[in-house]
């Protein structure tokens, strides 16, 4: 398992509900959350090692939101 962390613009419950279908039944995602109170609106995903950051960024961008890998 790996943990992927992203900066997003998912800043409300409505936006959170909009993206939740992406992860609820995703076979490679075991846990996920978005901290809508944080200034970076952090998306945290626990997933299998064969799911890459680019796939997550693509899915979020496709839904019309900004997503980028959060690095130190």
ABEGO torsion letter per residue (X at the ends): XBBBBBBBABABAAAAAAAAAAAAABAABABBBBBAABAAGBBBBBBBAABBAAAAAAAAAAAGBBBBBBBX
